Amino acid sequence: MTEGHIDTLLEAIPLPSVLIGQDERIQGVNARGIELLGQGIRGRHFITAIRQPTVLDVIEACLRDHRSQKARYLSSDGAQDTAYQVSCSAVETNDGTSVLMCFEDVTPIEQIGQMRRDFVANVSHELRSPLTALLGFIETLQGPARDDPAAAERFLGTMQEEASRMERLVKDLLSLSRVEAQERVRPTDPVDLVAMLHTVIHANAPLLQDAEVICSLDAEVDKLIVPGDADQLQQVFTNLIENAVKYGGDGKTVRISVRTDEEDPSLRGPSAIVEIADQGAGIDGVHIPRLTERFYRIDNHRSREMGGTGLGLAIVKHIVNRHRGRLRIQSESGQGSQFQVVLPRDLPAATA
């Protein structure tokens, strides 16, 4: 097999690939392999091009035993680490038995696995505290406080708060699961955003009254129809308004504005933009990229005191994604926060 034939064969493989000869030198490499391992590796001993011991071991084993081997190869471009599964197979060439190496990028699979592990750990952590408190109070009520009505009443009140906290967490977990399951299916029912916002503000009147917060709505139009899921969009604006009231501070103002854009660059078409702005302490810019992560909190203690589960903005993000919209967050410390929900006003092509 000539060098030209080897290059043609390797270029046909849709993975970074390297052919190592019986003399332990690199006989060929495709463009993806050069991008991964670097220029000028053809003709060099494989040890000088691939410096990871586990991979070197499987290459040597494959050359010696002529049996397929696998290993894990780690790479980094300075900004992101990438994990590859390396498959080494013995192939017959004119020069004897060579080893064909293929590098399969398994980073997304490993990231999903890590996300699942983190999710289970976070849920366990969130449930452990209220469960521990409940078990402690139950034990106290069955023992030292058995005949103390005042203590029993106080403990039962705390137990109700902890049980409500667990109920909110389970409710948000179920809601997040439903949204993620539906995320690929874009909703198409007509929804009037202006009417919905009036409904959400009215439903949150007790919360606004308790916090002495004024909520104003400024809409360019009296009616603004977008394709969507009414229940999910109501959940989006309920979560954002509740956050604005809780973190904006008592006695402040929450401003909601509604406007349209006939050619939104991010959506490449007409959009409806709802902005919810508070007058709170603002958010340090370092936190903004992570705000929509599950269980991410800027202040764990304060968030739990206010009844937050750490899932509200994650739910908002997934609902907005399902509607093929954008969630934009702007904030500076001491300057309040603005959350923009940008939704397309056109129907999907298949149903337009």
ZIBEL-V453155 format. One record per pair of residues at least 12 apart in sequence whose C-alpha atoms are under 7 Angstrom apart, sorted by the first residue. I is the first residue (numbers start at 1). GAP is how many residues later the second one is. Records with the same first field share a line. If there is no record, write none. Layout:
I = GAP / GAP
This chain:
1 = 92 / 93
6 = 22
7 = 21 / 22 / 23
10 = 19 / 20
11 = 19 / 20
15 = 17 / 87 / 88 / 89
16 = 14 / 16 / 17 / 86 / 87
17 = 12 / 13 / 16 / 84 / 85 / 86
18 = 12 / 15 / 82 / 83 / 84
19 = 79 / 80 / 81 / 82
20 = 78 / 79 / 80
21 = 76 / 77 / 78
22 = 41 / 74 / 75 / 76
24 = 21 / 22
25 = 18 / 19 / 20 / 21
26 = 15 / 16 / 17 / 18 / 19 / 20
27 = 15 / 16
28 = 14
29 = 13
37 = 12
54 = 17
55 = 16 / 17 / 18
58 = 12 / 13
59 = 29
62 = 26 / 27 / 28 / 37
63 = 35 / 36
66 = 24
67 = 22 / 23
68 = 20 / 21 / 22
69 = 18 / 19 / 20
70 = 15 / 16 / 17 / 18
71 = 14 / 15 / 16
72 = 12 / 13 / 14
73 = 12 / 13
82 = 25
83 = 22 / 23 / 24
84 = 19 / 20 / 21 / 22
85 = 18 / 19 / 20 / 21
86 = 15 / 16 / 17 / 18
87 = 14 / 15 / 16
88 = 12 / 13 / 14
89 = 12
127 = 39
130 = 32 / 36
134 = 25
137 = 18
165 = 142
169 = 140
172 = 139
176 = 139
179 = 139 / 140
180 = 138
183 = 135 / 138 / 139
184 = 138
185 = 137
186 = 136 / 137
187 = 40 / 41 / 42 / 136
188 = 39 / 40 / 159
189 = 38 / 39 / 40
190 = 35 / 36 / 37 / 38
191 = 34 / 35 / 36 / 37 / 39
192 = 31 / 32 / 33 / 34
193 = 31 / 32
194 = 28 / 29 / 30
196 = 38
200 = 34 / 38
208 = 37
211 = 39 / 40
212 = 38 / 39
213 = 32 / 37 / 38 / 39 / 40
214 = 38 / 39 / 40
215 = 38 / 39 / 40
216 = 38 / 39 / 40
217 = 38 / 39 / 40
218 = 38 / 39 / 40
219 = 38 / 39 / 40
220 = 38 / 39
226 = 118 / 119
227 = 118 / 120
228 = 95
232 = 87
236 = 80
239 = 73
244 = 34
247 = 33
248 = 30 / 31 / 32 / 33
249 = 31
252 = 27
253 = 25 / 26
254 = 22 / 23 / 24
255 = 21 / 22 / 23
256 = 19 / 20 / 21
257 = 17 / 18 / 19
258 = 15 / 16 / 17
259 = 13 / 14 / 15
260 = 12 / 13
267 = 77
270 = 74 / 75 / 76
271 = 71 / 72 / 73 / 74
272 = 70 / 71 / 72 / 73
273 = 67 / 68 / 69 / 70
274 = 66 / 67 / 68
275 = 63 / 64 / 65 / 66
276 = 62 / 63 / 64
277 = 60 / 61 / 62
278 = 58 / 59 / 60
279 = 56 / 57 / 58
280 = 56 / 57
281 = 52 / 53 / 54 / 55
282 = 49 / 50 / 51 / 52 / 53 / 54 / 55
283 = 48 / 49 / 50 / 54
284 = 48 / 49
285 = 47
291 = 22
292 = 21 / 22 / 25
293 = 21
294 = 16 / 17 / 20
295 = 14 / 15 / 16
296 = 14
297 = 13
323 = 20
325 = 17 / 18 / 19
326 = 15 / 16 / 17
327 = 13 / 14 / 15
328 = 12 / 13
